[in-house]
Amino acid sequence: MKKLLLGALCLVLGATAFAAEKVIGVSLPGPVGYFIAVRDGMDTQAKKEGVKLEYTDANWDPIKQLSQIEDLVAKKVDVIAVAAADSEAIKGAIAIANEAKIPVIAFTNAIGSDEDGKYDGVVTYVGQNEVKTGALTGKIAKNLLKKDDAKIVLIEGVPGTPPQRNRKKGLTEELAGTKMEIVYNQTSRWEKERAMKIVEDLIQKNQMDIIITQDDNSAMGAGMALQEAGLKDKIYVVGLGGSKEGLAAIKDGLIDGTTYMSAVEEGAKTIEAAGKLLRGEKLEPVTPMIQVEVNKENVDNFKGEW
């Protein structure tokens, strides 16, 4: 009889634990190294929170991401955490989740036009202010040049995306009132080879003091082009992101400065926010992540994650 009672109790406890398990649907925008590091942080924090994560990846297709979020809603997950493939197209998916009373947390890529990442359909945004990050690249350029008069080449990411728009806005605002002028700008679409080709073409046409890029891949491509032309010691290169390759490129002298923010920490903070939400705790509209300057003097203080 005791064995029967014990077995029944175990079944009840097991059923209760299963019923209590909360599921967070995580909608990723695409398969890049940054989000591998984000997932590492999420997985570690999920164990601490005692929740299950269900991942989807849109492969940078907004329509696919909408369909995947519809599936998460149909599965009745408890929270949806989303990094938008497209900050405008994702609004329909947010509305669907809101209608189903499933709370939404945004991370990495802000939704809508608010610079801080606030959005009415989202409980909190975990990530950086891209305008401030763009301004930081301008500050790094000033620190490198140590003068108020310079010709700048700007190499941008994918046109129309929030990082491209807002990073450019921040840089432009930072340069206002100086004699530092953007004499040419072009898109590399975050690709090293495209950036390299852009700079190879510009070397013959444009005088420049510094190249500012919106990502480390492009910075490395620019640095490689300058190095091959024997001009790296005359023209500075600024990246953004603090990738493993970017940090190594600073040590090697291929680029001169970049920014850093922990992708692992961003992932952890996202799931931590979801855990607080599930416990009924109040969240602020924005959970900020801050980019900091990296240069040859302090690069050894940072560890690449992606």
FIDREN-229524 format. One record per residue (C-alpha): residue number from 1; x, y, z; residue in one letter. Coordinates in steps of 0.05 Angstrom, whole numbers, plus 5000, padded with zeros to 4 digits. Example, Ala and Ser with C-alpha at 12.3 -4.5 7.8 and 13.67 -1.06 7.14 Angstrom:
<rs>
R  seq     X     Y     Z  type
R    1  5246  4910  5156     A
R    2  5273  4979  5143     S
</rs>
This chain:
<rs>
R  seq     X     Y     Z  type
R    1  5000  5000  5000     M
R    2  5056  5048  5018     K
R    3  5089  5034  4951     K
R    4  5024  5048  4915     L
R    5  5015  5114  4953     L
R    6  5087  5134  4940     L
R    7  5079  5119  4866     G
R    8  5015  5159  4862     A
R    9  5048  5217  4898     L
R   10  5106  5216  4849     C
R   11  5057  5217  4790     L
R   12  5021  5277  4820     V
R   13  5085  5314  4834     L
R   14  5111  5299  4764     G
R   15  5047  5323  4732     A
R   16  5048  5386  4774     T
R   17  5120  5401  4755     A
R   18  5105  5389  4681     F
R   19  5043  5433  4685     A
R   20  5083  5488  4719     A
R   21  5138  5488  4666     E
R   22  5137  5554  4629     K
R   23  5156  5560  4556     V
R   24  5189  5621  4525     I
R   25  5186  5624  4449     G
R   26  5249  5657  4422     V
R   27  5244  5686  4352     S
R   28  5313  5698  4321     L
R   29  5320  5740  4257     P
R   30  5376  5701  4223     G
R   31  5435  5654  4232     P
R   32  5495  5698  4248     V
R   33  5551  5689  4299     G
R   34  5523  5743  4344     Y
R   35  5460  5704  4358     F
R   36  5499  5641  4374     I
R   37  5529  5680  4432     A
R   38  5460  5709  4450     V
R   39  5433  5637  4454     R
R   40  5490  5616  4500     D
R   41  5468  5670  4549     G
R   42  5395  5651  4541     M
R   43  5407  5577  4553     D
R   44  5447  5590  4616     T
R   45  5395  5638  4644     Q
R   46  5338  5591  4626     A
R   47  5367  5538  4672     K
R   48  5370  5589  4728     K
R   49  5298  5610  4716     E
R   50  5272  5539  4708     G
R   51  5240  5553  4641     V
R   52  5241  5519  4573     K
R   53  5262  5556  4510     L
R   54  5234  5542  4441     E
R   55  5275  5574  4386     Y
R   56  5256  5594  4315     T
R   57  5301  5626  4262     D
R   58  5272  5669  4206     A
R   59  5334  5669  4162     N
R   60  5323  5744  4153     W
R   61  5255  5733  4121     D
R   62  5201  5778  4154     P
R   63  5144  5735  4126     I
R   64  5176  5672  4154     K
R   65  5184  5706  4221     Q
R   66  5111  5725  4222     L
R   67  5091  5653  4207     S
R   68  5137  5627  4262     Q
R   69  5108  5675  4314     I
R   70  5038  5653  4293     E
R   71  5060  5582  4307     D
R   72  5087  5602  4376     L
R   73  5020  5636  4391     V
R   74  4982  5573  4369     A
R   75  5026  5532  4416     K
R   76  5006  5580  4472     K
R   77  5077  5594  4496     V
R   78  5079  5636  4559     D
R   79  5124  5692  4533     V
R   80  5152  5710  4464     I
R   81  5221  5742  4459     A
R   82  5235  5769  4390     V
R   83  5293  5801  4353     A
R   84  5260  5830  4291     A
R   85  5285  5813  4221     A
R   86  5248  5877  4200     D
R   87  5228  5929  4253     S
R   88  5166  5951  4214     E
R   89  5142  5884  4186     A
R   90  5145  5852  4255     I
R   91  5089  5897  4281     K
R   92  5035  5851  4253     G
R   93  5064  5792  4292     A
R   94  5067  5834  4356     I
R   95  4993  5850  4347     A
R   96  4976  5776  4339     I
R   97  5013  5759  4404     A
R   98  4980  5818  4440     N
R   99  4911  5795  4417     E
R  100  4927  5725  4445     A
R  101  4948  5757  4512     K
R  102  5019  5731  4505     I
R  103  5069  5782  4530     P
R  104  5126  5802  4482     V
R  105  5197  5821  4498     I
R  106  5241  5851  4443     A
R  107  5316  5843  4443     F
R  108  5376  5865  4401     T
R  109  5334  5897  4346     N
R  110  5285  5950  4370     A
R  111  5214  5953  4341     I
R  112  5186  6017  4313     G
R  113  5220  6085  4311     S
R  114  5233  6102  4384     D
R  115  5309  6109  4393     E
R  116  5308  6077  4462     D
R  117  5268  6017  4437     G
R  118  5201  6032  4471     K
R  119  5141  6003  4436     Y
R  120  5069  5998  4460     D
R  121  5060  5925  4443     G
R  122  5124  5904  4478     V
R  123  5134  5896  4553     V
R  124  5208  5914  4550     T
R  125  5264  5921  4500     Y
R  126  5332  5891  4519     V
R  127  5386  5922  4477     G
R  128  5426  5982  4457     Q
R  129  5406  6051  4434     N
R  130  5433  6049  4363     E
R  131  5436  6125  4358     V
R  132  5482  6128  4418     K
R  133  5524  6071  4388     T
R  134  5531  6109  4323     G
R  135  5552  6171  4363     A
R  136  5605  6129  4398     L
R  137  5638  6112  4331     T
R  138  5643  6188  4321     G
R  139  5675  6196  4390     K
R  140  5725  6141  4374     I
R  141  5742  6176  4309     A
R  142  5754  6242  4346     K
R  143  5799  6207  4396     N
R  144  5840  6176  4341     L
R  145  5847  6237  4297     L
R  146  5858  6287  4353     K
R  147  5836  6343  4307     K
R  148  5771  6377  4286     D
R  149  5782  6376  4211     D
R  150  5779  6310  4173     A
R  151  5751  6275  4112     K
R  152  5710  6213  4130     I
R  153  5687  6154  4089     V
R  154  5626  6120  4119     L
R  155  5611  6047  4102     I
R  156  5541  6028  4123     E
R  157  5502  5963  4135     G
R  158  5439  5939  4101     V
R  159  5401  6001  4077     P
R  160  5335  6017  4112     G
R  161  5348  5973  4173     T
R  162  5343  6006  4242     P
R  163  5418  5996  4257     P
R  164  5438  6028  4191     Q
R  165  5391  6088  4199     R
R  166  5402  6101  4272     N
R  167  5478  6090  4273     R
R  168  5484  6140  4217     K
R  169  5439  6189  4253     K
R  170  5481  6183  4317     G
R  171  5546  6193  4278     L
R  172  5519  6253  4241     T
R  173  5496  6285  4306     E
R  174  5563  6272  4339     E
R  175  5600  6306  4281     L
R  176  5554  6367  4279     A
R  177  5591  6431  4294     G
R  178  5658  6402  4273     T
R  179  5697  6406  4208     K
R  180  5696  6331  4203     M
R  181  5660  6316  4138     E
R  182  5631  6252  4109     I
R  183  5657  6258  4038     V
R  184  5631  6191  4014     Y
R  185  5585  6136  4040     N
R  186  5566  6068  4012     Q
R  187  5535  6004  4036     T
R  188  5573  5940  4048     S
R  189  5511  5903  4073     R
R  190  5555  5882  4133     W
R  191  5600  5843  4086     E
R  192  5677  5843  4090     K
R  193  5688  5831  4015     E
R  194  5641  5888  3994     R
R  195  5675  5936  4042     A
R  196  5743  5916  4015     M
R  197  5721  5929  3943     K
R  198  5691  5997  3962     I
R  199  5757  6020  3993     V
R  200  5798  5992  3936     E
R  201  5758  6035  3888     D
R  202  5761  6096  3933     L
R  203  5836  6095  3942     I
R  204  5844  6118  3871     Q
R  205  5790  6172  3875     K
R  206  5782  6201  3944     N
R  207  5826  6233  3996     Q
R  208  5807  6207  4065     M
R  209  5832  6211  4136     D
R  210  5789  6158  4168     I
R  211  5739  6103  4149     I
R  212  5681  6093  4197     I
R  213  5641  6029  4188     T
R  214  5577  6003  4221     Q
R  215  5605  5934  4236     D
R  216  5671  5897  4247     D
R  217  5666  5856  4183     N
R  218  5666  5919  4141     S
R  219  5721  5950  4183     A
R  220  5766  5890  4170     M
R  221  5751  5892  4095     G
R  222  5769  5966  4095     A
R  223  5833  5953  4134     G
R  224  5854  5897  4087     M
R  225  5846  5942  4026     A
R  226  5887  5997  4059     L
R  227  5940  5948  4081     Q
R  228  5948  5919  4011     E
R  229  5955  5990  3983     A
R  230  6007  6007  4035     G
R  231  5963  6061  4066     L
R  232  5942  6031  4132     K
R  233  5991  6074  4171     D
R  234  5961  6137  4141     K
R  235  5886  6124  4146     I
R  236  5848  6102  4209     Y
R  237  5792  6050  4209     V
R  238  5735  6046  4260     V
R  239  5691  5984  4268     G
R  240  5631  5968  4311     L
R  241  5610  5906  4350     G
R  242  5670  5877  4386     G
R  243  5671  5810  4351     S
R  244  5728  5760  4361     K
R  245  5756  5778  4293     E
R  246  5746  5853  4307     G
R  247  5784  5850  4372     L
R  248  5840  5809  4340     A
R  249  5843  5860  4283     A
R  250  5857  5916  4333     I
R  251  5914  5876  4363     K
R  252  5941  5864  4292     D
R  253  5935  5937  4273     G
R  254  5885  5923  4218     L
R  255  5833  5968  4250     I
R  256  5842  6023  4302     D
R  257  5779  6022  4344     G
R  258  5712  5988  4353     T
R  259  5656  5982  4404     T
R  260  5639  5926  4451     Y
R  261  5576  5899  4484     M
R  262  5566  5828  4511     S
R  263  5519  5786  4468     A
R  264  5518  5732  4521     V
R  265  5496  5783  4573     E
R  266  5442  5810  4527     E
R  267  5414  5739  4519     G
R  268  5416  5727  4593     A
R  269  5382  5793  4609     K
R  270  5326  5777  4559     T
R  271  5309  5711  4594     I
R  272  5318  5743  4662     E
R  273  5266  5795  4641     A
R  274  5220  5739  4618     A
R  275  5228  5704  4685     G
R  276  5210  5767  4723     K
R  277  5150  5776  4679     L
R  278  5126  5705  4693     L
R  279  5134  5718  4768     R
R  280  5090  5780  4762     G
R  281  5147  5830  4773     E
R  282  5144  5898  4740     K
R  283  5192  5913  4683     L
R  284  5216  5979  4657     E
R  285  5200  5994  4583     P
R  286  5274  5990  4566     V
R  287  5329  5945  4594     T
R  288  5390  5981  4565     P
R  289  5454  5950  4540     M
R  290  5513  5998  4531     I
R  291  5568  5996  4479     Q
R  292  5637  6018  4502     V
R  293  5700  6040  4464     E
R  294  5755  5990  4448     V
R  295  5824  6011  4424     N
R  296  5895  5985  4424     K
R  297  5905  6009  4496     E
R  298  5847  5971  4527     N
R  299  5833  5914  4478     V
R  300  5863  5862  4524     D
R  301  5807  5877  4574     N
R  302  5755  5847  4527     F
R  303  5739  5776  4507     K
R  304  5704  5763  4441     G
R  305  5641  5721  4444     E
R  306  5622  5712  4371     W
</rs>
